[in-house]
């Protein structure tokens, strides 16, 4: 039986130099022969990206679209989804990122080894440029959700593990995603939810409805950090609102599947290697996470203790600790403050 093919979506926004690096990395894939379509979609009105895409004619099965008028980000994502075939695989590469040569082959191998899986993500390096120090993603969110597995294998995460991996942020980046096309098209309904900041976290939660998600912990992509990143256009209040909205949806999802989230968090805190415990507690104490956990009485005592007494944002939590904690946790916190626990 012939191997399933891959469509690569490359959304770009007026960054032709970055785009060239992204397309070079697609052409350099060890599994490039399985790519049947590369769609470059310009959404900043910059015709210079057309010339860059044209450079790869003959090397890649490439098409170029200039969006006129410019679309809102979520609308652009929806339009790209509509252009996908109903079968095969879909990979996404943002114009400011690029892939290591083995990324596509490794992702396809994971998905073909696990035909029940919906999608694959991988670890990545964060870089400033093509010549840069390498900062390795810590994998902390995936690692926490998967209950601290070894780095020697890929990790298969079901819905409970994905919920735990997503508690305080987005575990999977768009530019490391490879998914079954029909699954992605279904999950892309999240683009209609009106959350442009946290849509990648929402997408992961939706993908897992169709099957487990595989995570390869070793880096296979390069995520560029630069002033023009989309994340920088949001104000702090907008960020908190969008993150909090996703967290509430996530906690409601845990109720739907009858996940005992409080005990699941507590189990992970108790099993967490000492080297990572501080970072886990600090991350769980981000306001958009801890406030929702406390309001729903889902924060275990260990986390309440840390968030109320030692977290960098502890002062911001005084109101929530006083208003929302059930009596048993208030008593625990009081004993801790008095040094009797």
KOLKOL-61565 format. One record per residue (C-alpha): x, y, z; residue number from 1; residue in one letter. Coordinates in Angstrom, 2 decimals. Each point is the difference from the previous one (the first is absolute). Layout:
<lopas>
+---------+---------+---------+------+------+
|       X |       Y |       Z | resi | resn |
+---------+---------+---------+------+------+
|       X |       Y |       Z |  NUM |    a |
...
+---------+---------+---------+------+------+
</lopas>
This chain:
<lopas>
+---------+---------+---------+------+------+
|       X |       Y |       Z | resi | resn |
+---------+---------+---------+------+------+
|    0.00 |    0.00 |    0.00 |    1 |    x |
|    1.34 |    3.42 |   -0.94 |    2 |    x |
|    1.15 |    2.25 |    2.82 |    3 |    x |
|   -2.38 |    2.84 |    0.83 |    4 |    x |
|    1.08 |    3.41 |   -1.22 |    5 |    x |
|    0.57 |    3.27 |    1.84 |    6 |    x |
|   -1.33 |    3.52 |   -0.53 |    7 |    x |
|    2.08 |    2.75 |    1.61 |    8 |    x |
|   -1.67 |    3.29 |    0.93 |    9 |    x |
|    2.33 |    3.00 |    0.24 |   10 |    x |
|   -1.80 |    3.13 |    1.23 |   11 |    x |
|    2.19 |    3.06 |   -0.53 |   12 |    x |
|   -0.35 |    3.68 |    0.92 |   13 |    x |
|    2.38 |    2.24 |   -1.88 |   14 |    x |
|    3.27 |   -1.65 |    1.03 |   15 |    x |
|    1.64 |   -1.20 |   -3.21 |   16 |    x |
|    3.43 |   -0.64 |    1.52 |   17 |    x |
|   -1.51 |   -2.17 |    2.73 |   18 |    x |
|   -2.18 |   -1.74 |   -2.57 |   19 |    x |
|    3.03 |   -1.02 |   -2.05 |   20 |    x |
|    1.51 |   -1.79 |    3.02 |   21 |    x |
|   -3.29 |   -1.78 |    0.68 |   22 |    x |
|   -0.32 |   -1.21 |   -3.59 |   23 |    x |
|    3.65 |   -1.11 |   -0.14 |   24 |    x |
|   -0.68 |   -2.19 |    3.03 |   25 |    x |
|   -3.02 |   -1.58 |   -1.71 |   26 |    x |
|    2.05 |   -0.75 |   -3.11 |   27 |    x |
|    2.71 |   -1.56 |    2.20 |   28 |    x |
|   -2.35 |   -2.50 |    1.68 |   29 |    x |
|    1.10 |   -3.61 |   -0.20 |   30 |    x |
|   -3.67 |   -0.82 |   -0.71 |   31 |    x |
|   -0.40 |    2.78 |   -2.60 |   32 |    x |
|   -1.14 |   -2.54 |   -2.60 |   33 |    x |
|   -3.23 |   -0.47 |    1.93 |   34 |    x |
|   -0.92 |    3.69 |   -0.25 |   35 |    x |
|   -2.54 |    0.53 |   -2.78 |   36 |    x |
|   -1.01 |    3.60 |    0.72 |   37 |    x |
|    1.59 |    3.00 |    1.73 |   38 |    x |
|   -2.42 |    2.91 |    0.34 |   39 |    x |
|    1.62 |    3.36 |    0.77 |   40 |    x |
|   -2.66 |    2.50 |    1.05 |   41 |    x |
|    1.03 |    3.66 |    0.30 |   42 |    x |
|   -2.24 |    1.89 |    2.42 |   43 |    x |
|    1.80 |    3.32 |    0.40 |   44 |    x |
|   -0.34 |    1.34 |   -3.53 |   45 |    x |
|    3.73 |   -0.35 |   -0.74 |   46 |    x |
|    0.56 |   -1.11 |   -3.62 |   47 |    x |
|    3.70 |   -0.67 |    0.72 |   48 |    x |
|   -0.95 |   -3.39 |    1.41 |   49 |    x |
|   -1.18 |   -1.08 |   -3.46 |   50 |    x |
|    3.55 |    0.34 |   -1.36 |   51 |    x |
|    1.32 |   -2.14 |    2.85 |   52 |    x |
|   -2.61 |   -2.69 |   -0.61 |   53 |    x |
|    0.84 |    0.04 |   -3.72 |   54 |    x |
|    3.64 |   -0.81 |    0.84 |   55 |    x |
|   -1.18 |   -3.45 |    1.09 |   56 |    x |
|   -1.92 |   -0.88 |   -3.15 |   57 |    x |
|    1.42 |   -3.31 |   -1.15 |   58 |    x |
|    1.32 |   -0.83 |    3.45 |   59 |    x |
|   -3.37 |   -0.08 |    1.75 |   60 |    x |
|   -3.61 |   -0.47 |   -1.20 |   61 |    x |
|   -0.71 |    3.55 |    1.05 |   62 |    x |
|   -3.00 |    2.30 |   -0.40 |   63 |    x |
|   -0.16 |    3.63 |    1.08 |   64 |    x |
|   -3.02 |    2.08 |    1.02 |   65 |    x |
|   -0.02 |    3.73 |    0.81 |   66 |    x |
|   -2.93 |    0.74 |    2.31 |   67 |    x |
|   -1.77 |    3.18 |   -1.07 |   68 |    x |
|   -1.48 |    1.40 |    2.11 |   69 |    x |
|    2.09 |   -1.06 |    2.99 |   70 |    x |
|   -1.87 |   -2.42 |    2.25 |   71 |    x |
|   -0.19 |   -0.11 |    3.80 |   72 |    x |
|    2.36 |   -2.68 |    1.30 |   73 |    x |
|   -2.73 |   -2.50 |    0.91 |   74 |    x |
|   -1.75 |    0.50 |   -3.34 |   75 |    x |
|    3.30 |   -0.62 |   -1.78 |   76 |    x |
|    0.41 |   -3.28 |    1.88 |   77 |    x |
|   -3.55 |   -1.02 |   -0.95 |   78 |    x |
|    0.53 |    0.77 |   -3.68 |   79 |    x |
|    3.17 |   -2.08 |   -0.04 |   80 |    x |
|   -1.87 |   -2.89 |    1.61 |   81 |    x |
|   -2.68 |    0.17 |   -2.69 |   82 |    x |
|    2.70 |   -0.49 |   -2.64 |   83 |    x |
|    1.12 |   -3.36 |    1.42 |   84 |    x |
|   -0.74 |   -3.34 |   -1.66 |   85 |    x |
|   -2.20 |   -2.39 |    2.00 |   86 |    x |
|    2.70 |   -2.63 |    0.48 |   87 |    x |
|    3.74 |   -0.36 |    0.52 |   88 |    x |
|    1.96 |    2.06 |    2.51 |   89 |    x |
|    0.29 |    3.70 |    0.69 |   90 |    x |
|    3.07 |    1.79 |    1.36 |   91 |    x |
|    0.22 |    3.65 |    1.01 |   92 |    x |
|    3.08 |    2.20 |   -0.15 |   93 |    x |
|   -0.25 |    3.68 |    0.91 |   94 |    x |
|    2.15 |    2.26 |   -2.14 |   95 |    x |
|    2.29 |    1.05 |    2.87 |   96 |    x |
|    0.83 |   -3.60 |    1.03 |   97 |    x |
|    1.76 |   -2.89 |   -1.70 |   98 |    x |
|    0.37 |   -3.78 |    0.25 |   99 |    x |
|    2.95 |   -2.28 |    0.62 |  100 |    x |
|    0.41 |   -2.39 |   -2.96 |  101 |    x |
|   -1.42 |   -3.01 |    1.85 |  102 |    x |
|   -3.13 |    1.69 |    1.38 |  103 |    x |
|   -2.53 |   -1.10 |   -2.60 |  104 |    x |
|    1.31 |   -3.57 |   -0.27 |  105 |    x |
|    0.04 |   -0.44 |    3.77 |  106 |    x |
|   -3.52 |    1.41 |    0.36 |  107 |    x |
|   -1.40 |   -2.25 |   -2.73 |  108 |    x |
|    1.71 |   -3.02 |    1.50 |  109 |    x |
|   -1.62 |    0.75 |    3.37 |  110 |    x |
|   -3.45 |    0.33 |   -1.55 |  111 |    x |
|    0.33 |   -3.10 |   -2.15 |  112 |    x |
|    1.26 |   -2.03 |    2.95 |  113 |    x |
|   -3.07 |    1.16 |    1.95 |  114 |    x |
|   -2.90 |   -0.03 |   -2.50 |  115 |    x |
|   -2.39 |    0.87 |    2.83 |  116 |    x |
|    1.80 |    3.31 |    0.64 |  117 |    x |
|   -1.46 |    3.30 |   -1.18 |  118 |    x |
|    3.14 |    2.14 |   -0.18 |  119 |    x |
|    3.68 |    0.26 |    0.81 |  120 |    x |
|    1.99 |    2.81 |    1.59 |  121 |    x |
|    3.71 |    0.23 |    0.75 |  122 |    x |
|    2.43 |    1.89 |    2.16 |  123 |    x |
|    1.75 |    3.04 |   -1.43 |  124 |    x |
|    2.83 |    2.47 |    0.39 |  125 |    x |
|   -0.69 |    3.69 |    0.58 |  126 |    x |
|    2.37 |    2.20 |   -2.02 |  127 |    x |
|    0.56 |    3.66 |   -0.79 |  128 |    x |
|    1.16 |   -0.59 |   -3.57 |  129 |    x |
|    1.52 |   -2.53 |   -2.40 |  130 |    x |
|    3.31 |    0.58 |    1.82 |  131 |    x |
|   -0.95 |   -0.16 |    3.64 |  132 |    x |
|    0.37 |   -1.55 |    3.40 |  133 |    x |
|   -2.35 |   -2.95 |    0.40 |  134 |    x |
|   -2.46 |    0.04 |    2.87 |  135 |    x |
|   -1.70 |   -3.35 |    0.35 |  136 |    x |
|   -3.69 |   -0.14 |    0.89 |  137 |    x |
|   -0.23 |   -1.62 |    3.42 |  138 |    x |
|   -2.91 |   -2.31 |   -0.96 |  139 |    x |
|   -1.29 |    0.74 |    3.51 |  140 |    x |
|   -3.69 |    0.15 |   -0.90 |  141 |    x |
|    0.02 |   -3.24 |   -2.00 |  142 |    x |
|    2.22 |   -1.68 |    2.61 |  143 |    x |
|   -2.29 |    1.02 |    2.87 |  144 |    x |
|   -3.12 |   -1.14 |   -1.82 |  145 |    x |
|    1.51 |   -3.33 |   -1.01 |  146 |    x |
|    1.12 |   -0.67 |    3.61 |  147 |    x |
|    3.74 |    0.53 |   -0.58 |  148 |    x |
|    0.85 |   -2.75 |   -2.51 |  149 |    x |
|    3.52 |   -0.74 |   -1.24 |  150 |    x |
|    1.45 |    2.03 |   -2.85 |  151 |    x |
|    1.00 |   -3.14 |   -1.89 |  152 |    x |
|   -3.48 |   -0.58 |   -1.47 |  153 |    x |
|   -2.78 |    1.99 |   -1.61 |  154 |    x |
|   -2.92 |    0.75 |    2.32 |  155 |    x |
|   -3.60 |   -0.93 |   -0.80 |  156 |    x |
|   -2.45 |    2.27 |    1.81 |  157 |    x |
|   -3.75 |   -0.58 |    0.35 |  158 |    x |
|   -2.52 |    2.72 |    0.91 |  159 |    x |
|    0.77 |    0.04 |    3.78 |  160 |    x |
|    3.72 |    0.39 |   -0.68 |  161 |    x |
|   -0.62 |    2.76 |   -2.55 |  162 |    x |
|   -2.19 |    1.89 |    2.49 |  163 |    x |
|    2.76 |   -0.21 |    2.61 |  164 |    x |
|    2.65 |    0.97 |   -2.56 |  165 |    x |
|   -2.03 |    3.09 |   -0.91 |  166 |    x |
|   -0.84 |    1.28 |    3.48 |  167 |    x |
|    2.20 |    3.09 |    0.00 |  168 |    x |
|    0.83 |    0.47 |   -3.66 |  169 |    x |
|    0.42 |   -1.40 |   -3.49 |  170 |    x |
|    2.03 |   -3.21 |   -0.16 |  171 |    x |
|    0.12 |   -0.33 |   -3.80 |  172 |    x |
|    1.14 |    2.55 |   -2.57 |  173 |    x |
|   -1.63 |    0.33 |   -3.40 |  174 |    x |
|    3.31 |   -0.38 |   -1.83 |  175 |    x |
|    0.58 |   -3.45 |    1.53 |  176 |    x |
|   -3.49 |   -1.32 |   -0.80 |  177 |    x |
|   -0.64 |   -2.81 |   -2.47 |  178 |    x |
|   -3.57 |   -1.37 |    0.00 |  179 |    x |
|   -2.37 |   -2.14 |   -1.98 |  180 |    x |
|   -1.71 |    2.42 |   -2.39 |  181 |    x |
|   -3.58 |   -1.04 |    0.77 |  182 |    x |
|    0.68 |    0.28 |    3.74 |  183 |    x |
|    1.55 |    3.44 |   -0.35 |  184 |    x |
|   -2.88 |    1.26 |   -2.14 |  185 |    x |
|   -2.44 |   -1.08 |    2.70 |  186 |    x |
|    2.07 |    1.49 |    2.83 |  187 |    x |
|    0.39 |    3.31 |   -1.85 |  188 |    x |
|   -3.46 |    0.94 |    1.28 |  189 |    x |
|    1.94 |    1.66 |    2.84 |  190 |    x |
|    0.84 |    2.83 |   -2.40 |  191 |    x |
|   -3.63 |    1.05 |    0.31 |  192 |    x |
|    0.23 |    0.47 |    3.79 |  193 |    x |
|    1.46 |    3.51 |   -0.22 |  194 |    x |
|    3.13 |   -0.63 |    2.10 |  195 |    x |
|    2.93 |    1.15 |   -2.20 |  196 |    x |
|    2.62 |   -0.13 |    2.76 |  197 |    x |
|   -0.53 |   -3.50 |    1.40 |  198 |    x |
|   -1.24 |   -1.81 |   -3.09 |  199 |    x |
|    2.94 |   -2.43 |   -0.05 |  200 |    x |
|   -0.93 |   -1.28 |    3.47 |  201 |    x |
|   -3.63 |   -0.30 |   -1.08 |  202 |    x |
|    1.05 |   -1.94 |   -3.10 |  203 |    x |
|    1.91 |   -2.60 |    2.03 |  204 |    x |
|   -3.04 |   -0.53 |    2.22 |  205 |    x |
|   -2.19 |   -0.45 |   -3.07 |  206 |    x |
|    2.36 |   -2.32 |   -1.88 |  207 |    x |
|    0.05 |   -2.48 |    2.86 |  208 |    x |
|   -3.77 |   -0.50 |   -0.38 |  209 |    x |
|    0.85 |   -2.10 |   -3.09 |  210 |    x |
|    2.76 |   -2.07 |    1.55 |  211 |    x |
|    3.15 |    0.15 |    2.11 |  212 |    x |
|    2.77 |    2.46 |   -0.75 |  213 |    x |
|    3.63 |   -1.08 |   -0.37 |  214 |    x |
|    2.82 |    2.19 |    1.24 |  215 |    x |
|    3.60 |   -0.47 |   -1.06 |  216 |    x |
|    2.05 |    1.58 |    2.82 |  217 |    x |
|    3.14 |    0.66 |   -2.04 |  218 |    x |
|    0.15 |    3.31 |   -1.93 |  219 |    x |
|   -0.91 |   -0.20 |   -3.69 |  220 |    x |
|   -0.77 |    3.66 |   -0.75 |  221 |    x |
|    1.29 |    3.52 |    0.56 |  222 |    x |
|   -2.42 |    2.59 |    1.38 |  223 |    x |
|    1.24 |    3.52 |   -0.66 |  224 |    x |
|   -0.32 |    2.65 |    2.72 |  225 |    x |
|   -0.24 |    3.52 |   -1.43 |  226 |    x |
|   -1.80 |    3.32 |    0.62 |  227 |    x |
|   -2.50 |   -0.56 |   -2.80 |  228 |    x |
|   -1.48 |   -3.17 |    1.51 |  229 |    x |
|   -3.78 |   -0.01 |    0.07 |  230 |    x |
|   -0.01 |   -0.50 |    3.78 |  231 |    x |
|    1.43 |    3.49 |    0.47 |  232 |    x |
|   -3.09 |    1.76 |   -1.35 |  233 |    x |
|   -2.15 |   -0.90 |    3.03 |  234 |    x |
|   -0.25 |    2.03 |    3.20 |  235 |    x |
|    0.45 |   -1.68 |    3.39 |  236 |    x |
|   -3.74 |    0.21 |    0.83 |  237 |    x |
|   -0.83 |   -1.59 |   -3.36 |  238 |    x |
|    2.51 |   -2.78 |    0.61 |  239 |    x |
|   -1.41 |   -0.78 |    3.45 |  240 |    x |
|   -3.56 |    0.06 |   -1.32 |  241 |    x |
|    0.72 |   -2.35 |   -2.89 |  242 |    x |
|    2.08 |   -2.36 |    2.12 |  243 |    x |
|   -2.61 |   -0.05 |    2.74 |  244 |    x |
|   -2.74 |   -0.75 |   -2.51 |  245 |    x |
|    1.87 |   -3.06 |   -1.26 |  246 |    x |
|    0.72 |   -1.17 |    3.53 |  247 |    x |
|   -3.69 |    0.12 |    0.86 |  248 |    x |
|   -0.82 |   -2.01 |   -3.13 |  249 |    x |
|    2.72 |   -2.49 |    0.90 |  250 |    x |
|   -1.35 |   -0.48 |    3.53 |  251 |    x |
|   -3.51 |   -0.49 |   -1.34 |  252 |    x |
|    1.41 |   -2.64 |   -2.34 |  253 |    x |
|    1.54 |   -1.82 |    2.95 |  254 |    x |
|   -3.44 |   -0.11 |    1.61 |  255 |    x |
|   -1.52 |   -1.40 |   -3.21 |  256 |    x |
|    2.37 |   -2.96 |    0.03 |  257 |    x |
|   -0.29 |   -0.36 |    3.81 |  258 |    x |
|    3.70 |    0.59 |    0.54 |  259 |    x |
|    0.93 |    0.36 |    3.68 |  260 |    x |
|    2.21 |    2.96 |   -0.83 |  261 |    x |
|    0.85 |    0.93 |    3.57 |  262 |    x |
|    1.41 |   -3.44 |    0.78 |  263 |    x |
|    1.67 |   -0.20 |   -3.41 |  264 |    x |
|    1.87 |    3.24 |    0.71 |  265 |    x |
|    0.86 |   -1.18 |    3.49 |  266 |    x |
|    1.35 |   -3.30 |   -1.32 |  267 |    x |
|    2.27 |    1.85 |   -2.39 |  268 |    x |
|    1.26 |    2.33 |    2.70 |  269 |    x |
|    0.79 |   -2.99 |    2.19 |  270 |    x |
|    1.79 |   -1.82 |   -2.83 |  271 |    x |
|    1.73 |    3.02 |   -1.48 |  272 |    x |
|    3.82 |   -0.23 |   -0.06 |  273 |    x |
|    1.49 |    2.52 |    2.42 |  274 |    x |
|    1.84 |    1.75 |   -2.81 |  275 |    x |
|   -3.31 |    1.06 |   -1.57 |  276 |    x |
|   -2.29 |    0.47 |    2.99 |  277 |    x |
|    0.60 |    3.74 |    0.42 |  278 |    x |
|   -0.68 |    0.69 |   -3.69 |  279 |    x |
|   -3.19 |   -2.08 |    0.09 |  280 |    x |
|   -1.34 |    1.76 |    3.09 |  281 |    x |
|    0.95 |    3.41 |   -1.36 |  282 |    x |
|   -1.72 |   -0.74 |   -3.32 |  283 |    x |
|   -3.17 |   -1.34 |    1.61 |  284 |    x |
|   -0.10 |    3.25 |    2.00 |  285 |    x |
|   -0.40 |    2.23 |   -3.05 |  286 |    x |
|   -3.15 |    2.07 |    0.69 |  287 |    x |
|   -2.00 |   -1.35 |   -2.96 |  288 |    x |
|    0.59 |   -3.54 |    1.31 |  289 |    x |
|   -0.01 |    0.19 |    3.80 |  290 |    x |
|   -3.02 |    2.30 |    0.25 |  291 |    x |
|   -2.16 |   -2.44 |   -1.96 |  292 |    x |
|    1.33 |   -3.00 |    1.92 |  293 |    x |
|   -0.75 |    1.67 |    3.33 |  294 |    x |
|   -3.44 |    1.22 |   -1.04 |  295 |    x |
|   -0.97 |   -3.57 |   -0.94 |  296 |    x |
|    1.72 |   -1.50 |    3.07 |  297 |    x |
|    2.40 |   -1.95 |   -2.23 |  298 |    x |
|    3.29 |    1.23 |    1.48 |  299 |    x |
|    1.59 |   -2.60 |    2.30 |  300 |    x |
|    1.39 |    1.22 |    3.34 |  301 |    x |
|    3.61 |   -0.08 |   -1.21 |  302 |    x |
|   -0.82 |    2.42 |   -2.78 |  303 |    x |
|   -2.11 |    2.26 |    2.21 |  304 |    x |
|    2.88 |    0.18 |    2.45 |  305 |    x |
|    2.46 |    1.03 |   -2.69 |  306 |    x |
|   -2.33 |    2.42 |   -1.78 |  307 |    x |
|   -1.07 |    1.73 |    3.19 |  308 |    x |
|    3.39 |    0.32 |    1.67 |  309 |    x |
|    2.87 |   -0.20 |   -2.43 |  310 |    x |
|   -1.09 |    0.58 |   -3.60 |  311 |    x |
|    1.31 |    3.22 |   -1.62 |  312 |    x |
|   -3.62 |    1.09 |   -0.54 |  313 |    x |
|   -1.17 |   -1.00 |    3.48 |  314 |    x |
|   -1.18 |    3.52 |    0.87 |  315 |    x |
|   -2.40 |   -0.10 |   -2.92 |  316 |    x |
|   -1.56 |   -3.14 |    1.43 |  317 |    x |
|   -0.96 |    1.28 |    3.43 |  318 |    x |
|   -3.51 |    0.84 |   -1.12 |  319 |    x |
|   -0.54 |   -3.40 |   -1.60 |  320 |    x |
|    1.49 |   -1.91 |    2.91 |  321 |    x |
|   -2.25 |    1.79 |    2.45 |  322 |    x |
|   -3.18 |   -0.10 |   -2.05 |  323 |    x |
|    0.13 |   -3.33 |   -1.81 |  324 |    x |
|    1.83 |   -2.58 |    2.11 |  325 |    x |
|   -2.14 |   -2.58 |    1.78 |  326 |    x |
|    0.47 |   -0.15 |    3.81 |  327 |    x |
|    2.22 |   -3.10 |   -0.09 |  328 |    x |
|    2.56 |    1.72 |   -2.24 |  329 |    x |
|   -0.17 |    3.22 |    1.99 |  330 |    x |
|    0.77 |   -2.04 |    3.11 |  331 |    x |
|    2.92 |   -1.68 |   -1.79 |  332 |    x |
|    1.37 |    3.36 |   -1.09 |  333 |    x |
|   -0.29 |    1.39 |    3.54 |  334 |    x |
|    1.88 |   -2.98 |    1.44 |  335 |    x |
|    2.73 |    0.47 |   -2.60 |  336 |    x |
|    0.37 |    3.67 |    0.85 |  337 |    x |
|    0.33 |   -0.88 |    3.68 |  338 |    x |
|    2.66 |   -2.61 |   -0.73 |  339 |    x |
|   -2.10 |   -2.86 |    1.39 |  340 |    x |
|   -0.34 |   -2.12 |   -3.13 |  341 |    x |
+---------+---------+---------+------+------+
</lopas>
